[in-house]
Amino acid sequence: MSLIPGLVRAELRKLFTTRLWWIMLIVTLLLVGMYLGFFMAFAGVSQDGGAMPELDTPQWTEIAWATGASTGIFVMILGVVMMTSEYRYQTITGTFLVTPRRGLVIVAKLLAGLIVGALFALAVLVFEAVTVIPAVTLAGGEFSPSASRVPQISLGIVATLTLYAVFGIGLGALVRNQIGGIVAAVVWSYVIEGIFTGIPALHGVGKWLPAGAAQALMSIDLDTGLGRPEWLPAWAGALVLVGYGLVFAAVAAATTVRRDIT
């Protein structure tokens, strides 16, 4: 186990010596900025039976702050790349020759993924703070973390992004093909989860998916005019997310330890 810190540093070095991580970080922040700009532009506007809260209200801050959780796809893609790049560039053989105990390599990748997800979450939270707080203040409101449940939502964002990185590593270990893994991640996040969490009639299934569990953890309940979704309790959402993380970690370990890499 004393090898783990060194292996984690090696995994982080592999990622941070590439351009992909900062490109993904920029895209992540741009997406959050786009959502926040949209919410600012339509604050207080009623449409299709629903209404966006006024900009100076805690309800608007609550909804705006939760946009950070929507960026999980990018850390998921990073997780896929952290695993599949070893197969794409045929470095996996050298990795396992240096560290024959494959289980330790997978643990190191999972821990590195958690760190990367946490760093992305921190960047998102800082970006939201420097955007949302001035916007609310300039609109004549008072930024109240307790009234808008910013601590709970922030915890949900951190949990979502860190665990989605683990999902990506597990998916990459299962698929091994980098393009296939990235496509699968996008389809899962924007198609499958989007359908089951976006259509009220399917919320009974969607609330058990990672995106639904993340919504439950943050307890965001926006009435869009299509019906209010019935999410799990916050504590249950946390347990479901952790459960998914453990499952994908097990997938990463099982498919890598037992599979022939030649």
C-alpha positions as CSV (number, residue, x, y, z in Angstrom):
1,M,0.0,0.0,0.0
2,S,3.0,2.3,0.4
3,L,3.2,2.4,-3.4
4,I,-0.2,4.0,-3.7
5,P,0.9,7.7,-3.2
6,G,3.6,7.4,-5.8
7,L,1.2,5.7,-8.2
8,V,-1.4,8.4,-7.7
9,R,1.2,11.1,-8.4
10,A,2.2,9.2,-11.6
11,E,-1.4,9.0,-12.7
12,L,-1.9,12.7,-12.1
13,R,1.3,13.5,-13.9
14,K,0.2,11.5,-16.9
15,L,-3.0,13.6,-17.1
16,F,-1.6,17.1,-16.3
17,T,1.2,16.9,-18.8
18,T,-1.5,16.8,-21.6
19,R,-3.6,19.6,-22.9
20,L,-6.8,17.7,-22.5
21,W,-7.4,18.6,-18.8
22,W,-7.2,22.4,-19.2
23,I,-9.3,22.3,-22.4
24,M,-11.9,20.3,-20.5
25,L,-11.7,22.8,-17.6
26,I,-12.2,25.7,-19.9
27,V,-15.2,24.0,-21.6
28,T,-16.6,23.2,-18.2
29,L,-16.5,26.8,-17.0
30,L,-17.9,28.0,-20.4
31,L,-20.9,25.7,-20.0
32,V,-21.5,26.9,-16.4
33,G,-21.2,30.5,-17.6
34,M,-23.7,29.8,-20.5
35,Y,-26.2,28.4,-18.0
36,L,-25.8,31.2,-15.6
37,G,-26.2,33.8,-18.4
38,F,-29.4,32.0,-19.5
39,F,-30.7,32.1,-15.9
40,M,-29.9,35.7,-15.6
41,A,-31.5,36.6,-18.9
42,F,-34.8,34.8,-18.0
43,A,-34.9,35.6,-14.3
44,G,-38.6,36.3,-13.4
45,V,-39.9,35.3,-16.8
46,S,-42.9,33.0,-16.9
47,Q,-43.2,30.5,-19.8
48,D,-45.2,27.4,-20.4
49,G,-46.8,27.4,-17.0
50,G,-43.4,27.7,-15.1
51,A,-41.4,30.7,-14.0
52,M,-37.8,31.4,-13.2
53,P,-37.4,33.1,-9.8
54,E,-36.4,36.7,-9.7
55,L,-32.6,37.4,-9.7
56,D,-32.6,38.9,-6.2
57,T,-34.2,35.9,-4.5
58,P,-32.6,32.9,-2.7
59,Q,-34.6,30.6,-5.0
60,W,-32.7,31.9,-8.1
61,T,-29.4,31.5,-6.3
62,E,-30.3,28.0,-5.4
63,I,-31.1,27.1,-9.0
64,A,-28.1,28.9,-10.5
65,W,-25.7,27.4,-8.0
66,A,-26.8,23.9,-8.9
67,T,-25.7,24.3,-12.6
68,G,-22.3,23.1,-11.6
69,A,-23.5,19.5,-11.3
70,S,-24.4,19.5,-15.0
71,T,-20.7,19.4,-15.9
72,G,-20.1,15.8,-14.7
73,I,-19.8,14.7,-18.3
74,F,-16.4,16.4,-18.7
75,V,-14.8,14.7,-15.7
76,M,-16.4,11.5,-16.8
77,I,-14.6,11.9,-20.2
78,L,-11.4,12.6,-18.4
79,G,-11.9,9.4,-16.4
80,V,-12.4,7.5,-19.6
81,V,-9.2,8.9,-21.1
82,M,-7.2,8.2,-18.0
83,M,-8.1,4.5,-18.5
84,T,-8.3,4.1,-22.2
85,S,-5.2,6.1,-23.1
86,E,-3.1,3.3,-21.6
87,Y,-4.6,0.9,-24.2
88,R,-4.6,3.4,-27.1
89,Y,-0.9,4.2,-26.8
90,Q,0.1,0.7,-25.6
91,T,1.5,2.0,-22.4
92,I,-0.6,-0.4,-20.3
93,T,2.0,-3.2,-20.7
94,G,4.8,-1.0,-19.3
95,T,2.6,0.2,-16.5
96,F,1.9,-3.4,-15.4
97,L,5.5,-4.4,-15.8
98,V,6.5,-1.6,-13.4
99,T,3.6,-2.4,-11.0
100,P,2.6,-6.1,-11.6
101,R,-0.1,-5.8,-9.0
102,R,-2.8,-4.6,-11.2
103,G,-5.2,-3.9,-8.4
104,L,-2.9,-1.2,-7.0
105,V,-2.8,0.5,-10.4
106,I,-6.6,0.6,-10.6
107,V,-6.8,1.9,-7.0
108,A,-4.3,4.7,-8.0
109,K,-6.3,5.6,-11.1
110,L,-9.5,5.7,-9.0
111,L,-7.9,8.0,-6.4
112,A,-6.4,10.2,-9.1
113,G,-9.9,10.4,-10.7
114,L,-11.4,11.5,-7.4
115,I,-8.7,14.2,-7.0
116,V,-9.3,15.5,-10.6
117,G,-13.1,15.5,-10.0
118,A,-12.6,17.5,-6.8
119,L,-10.3,20.0,-8.4
120,F,-12.8,20.6,-11.2
121,A,-15.6,20.9,-8.6
122,L,-13.5,23.5,-6.8
123,A,-12.9,25.5,-10.0
124,V,-16.7,25.4,-10.8
125,L,-17.6,26.6,-7.3
126,V,-15.1,29.5,-7.4
127,F,-16.4,30.5,-10.8
128,E,-20.0,30.4,-9.6
129,A,-19.1,32.5,-6.5
130,V,-17.5,35.2,-8.6
131,T,-20.5,35.2,-11.0
132,V,-23.5,34.6,-8.8
133,I,-22.7,36.7,-5.8
134,P,-22.1,40.0,-7.8
135,A,-25.2,39.3,-9.9
136,V,-27.5,38.9,-6.9
137,T,-26.0,41.9,-5.2
138,L,-26.3,44.2,-8.2
139,A,-29.9,43.1,-8.6
140,G,-30.6,44.5,-5.1
141,G,-30.7,41.1,-3.3
142,E,-28.7,39.7,-0.5
143,F,-26.6,36.6,-1.0
144,S,-27.5,34.2,1.8
145,P,-25.7,30.8,1.7
146,S,-28.1,29.4,4.3
147,A,-31.3,30.6,2.6
148,S,-30.2,29.4,-0.8
149,R,-28.7,26.2,0.6
150,V,-25.3,26.9,-1.0
151,P,-23.4,24.5,1.3
152,Q,-25.6,21.5,0.5
153,I,-25.6,22.2,-3.2
154,S,-21.8,22.7,-3.2
155,L,-21.5,19.3,-1.5
156,G,-23.7,17.8,-4.1
157,I,-21.5,19.3,-6.9
158,V,-18.3,18.0,-5.3
159,A,-19.8,14.5,-4.9
160,T,-21.2,14.4,-8.4
161,L,-18.0,15.5,-10.2
162,T,-15.7,13.3,-8.1
163,L,-17.9,10.2,-8.6
164,Y,-18.5,10.8,-12.3
165,A,-14.7,10.7,-12.7
166,V,-14.8,7.2,-11.1
167,F,-17.7,6.3,-13.5
168,G,-15.5,7.3,-16.4
169,I,-12.6,5.1,-15.2
170,G,-14.9,2.2,-14.8
171,L,-16.4,2.7,-18.2
172,G,-13.0,3.0,-19.8
173,A,-11.8,-0.2,-18.2
174,L,-14.9,-2.0,-19.5
175,V,-14.8,-0.6,-23.1
176,R,-11.0,0.0,-23.5
177,N,-11.6,1.8,-26.8
178,Q,-11.2,5.5,-26.2
179,I,-13.6,6.8,-28.8
180,G,-16.1,4.2,-27.9
181,G,-15.8,5.1,-24.2
182,I,-16.3,8.8,-24.8
183,V,-19.3,8.2,-27.1
184,A,-20.8,5.9,-24.4
185,A,-20.3,8.6,-21.8
186,V,-22.0,11.3,-23.9
187,V,-24.9,9.0,-24.8
188,W,-25.3,8.1,-21.1
189,S,-25.2,11.6,-19.8
190,Y,-27.2,13.5,-22.5
191,V,-29.5,10.8,-23.9
192,I,-30.3,8.1,-21.3
193,E,-30.1,10.2,-18.2
194,G,-31.6,13.2,-20.0
195,I,-34.7,11.2,-21.0
196,F,-35.3,9.5,-17.6
197,T,-34.7,12.6,-15.5
198,G,-36.3,15.1,-17.9
199,I,-39.6,13.3,-18.6
200,P,-41.9,13.4,-15.5
201,A,-43.5,10.0,-16.4
202,L,-40.0,8.4,-16.2
203,H,-38.9,9.9,-13.0
204,G,-39.7,6.7,-11.2
205,V,-36.6,5.2,-12.9
206,G,-34.6,8.4,-13.4
207,K,-34.4,9.1,-9.7
208,W,-32.3,6.0,-9.3
209,L,-29.8,7.0,-12.0
210,P,-26.6,9.0,-11.1
211,A,-28.1,12.3,-12.4
212,G,-31.3,11.7,-10.4
213,A,-29.4,10.9,-7.3
214,A,-27.3,14.0,-7.7
215,Q,-30.5,16.1,-8.0
216,A,-31.8,14.4,-4.8
217,L,-28.6,15.2,-3.0
218,M,-28.9,18.8,-3.8
219,S,-32.7,18.8,-3.4
220,I,-33.4,21.1,-6.3
221,D,-37.1,21.1,-7.1
222,L,-37.9,23.5,-10.0
223,D,-41.4,23.3,-11.5
224,T,-41.0,23.6,-15.2
225,G,-44.7,23.3,-15.9
226,L,-44.3,19.7,-16.8
227,G,-44.8,18.5,-13.2
228,R,-42.6,18.4,-10.2
229,P,-40.2,15.5,-10.1
230,E,-40.2,13.3,-7.0
231,W,-36.6,12.7,-6.2
232,L,-35.2,10.5,-3.5
233,P,-34.4,12.1,0.0
234,A,-31.0,13.8,0.0
235,W,-29.5,11.1,2.2
236,A,-30.7,8.4,-0.2
237,G,-29.3,10.3,-3.2
238,A,-25.9,10.4,-1.5
239,L,-26.1,6.6,-0.8
240,V,-27.1,5.9,-4.4
241,L,-24.2,8.0,-5.8
242,V,-21.7,6.2,-3.5
243,G,-23.2,2.9,-4.5
244,Y,-22.7,3.7,-8.2
245,G,-19.1,4.8,-7.4
246,L,-18.4,1.5,-5.8
247,V,-20.0,-0.5,-8.6
248,F,-17.9,1.3,-11.3
249,A,-14.8,0.9,-9.2
250,A,-15.5,-2.8,-9.0
251,V,-16.0,-2.9,-12.7
252,A,-12.7,-1.1,-13.3
253,A,-10.9,-3.6,-11.0
254,A,-12.5,-6.8,-12.3
255,T,-12.2,-6.0,-16.0
256,T,-8.6,-4.9,-15.7
257,V,-7.2,-7.5,-13.3
258,R,-8.7,-10.5,-15.1
259,R,-8.4,-9.4,-18.7
260,D,-5.6,-10.3,-21.0
261,I,-3.9,-7.1,-22.2
262,T,-1.9,-8.5,-25.1
